[in-house]
Amino acid sequence: MTDARLLCVHAHPDDESLWTGGILARYAGEQVPIKVITCTDGVRADGSSVAAPGVRVAELRKAMAILGAGEPQVLDYRDSGGAGSGAAEPGSFCAAVFDEVVRTLVTEIRAFRPTTVVTYDAFGVYGHPDHLQAHRATVAAVEASAHPKLYPESGQPWQVAGLWLVTTPDLPFDAAVDVGPWLDTKWQALRAHESEFDRGAGVSVFTDPRVREQLLSTEYFSHRPAPRPRTGSPATDLLAG
């Protein structure tokens, strides 16, 4: 694992902690180089944000410090809204030129040279338009980054060894990572996103320790392409092999 490097691509501040906080804390503790790209600053393009501009990025920075995962990189896009209410608004992630998003991610992949990339599954875990956009752009960027004739101005080609997609246990998955030993750290990082709790967002359900233990102590991922038949035992380490 000495050569492993992990890149996570998320849509909003708090996604890094909710969906991958366990693996980020785990691999940070193992001194694996980590980079997290957050595609929006958390401000809604339709003007419906509760938190003031800059608040959610500050919370993201605090959460990343708790996880030990370094400084976040936030792209210059706005939140398109859970129902896509701001998807057509100028500056929203969903209104971005797709090729520009892919080009940005290719540049980052070729510069960081990760062995493993993590983003959402094809449904964006629960269908958020920005999650879908992040999935599509990341999959395209991982494939494009290895092709010497695509985006030649974006650095030397780089082949990612593994692309893992955040998913849920009610869907087929290839890895079930026990992050119980890092659950407290993951929870502290998630709690750093105070504005989400203040507005009563879905993360508030995890204030119940029993729910937290049940739903946050294992992180599930599918692999593109699947490394083994679905009937095989799921992997437990995204960076192994």
FENNOR-V851401 format. One record per run of one state. SS is the DSSP state (H for helix, E for strand, C for the rest). FROM is the first residue (numbers start at 1). TO is the last residue. Records with the same first field share a line. If there is no record, write none. Layout:
BEGIN
SS->FROM-TO / FROM-TO
END
This chain:
BEGIN
C->1-4 / 11-14 / 30-32 / 39-43 / 45-54 / 68-72 / 75-77 / 80-91 / 93-97 / 113-115 / 121-123 / 128-128 / 146-151 / 155-161 / 168-174 / 179-179 / 192-193 / 199-201 / 208-208 / 217-217 / 225-234 / 236-241
E->5-10 / 33-38 / 44-44 / 73-74 / 78-79 / 92-92 / 116-120 / 162-167 / 175-178 / 218-224 / 235-235
H->15-29 / 55-67 / 98-112 / 124-127 / 129-145 / 152-154 / 180-191 / 194-198 / 202-207 / 209-216
END
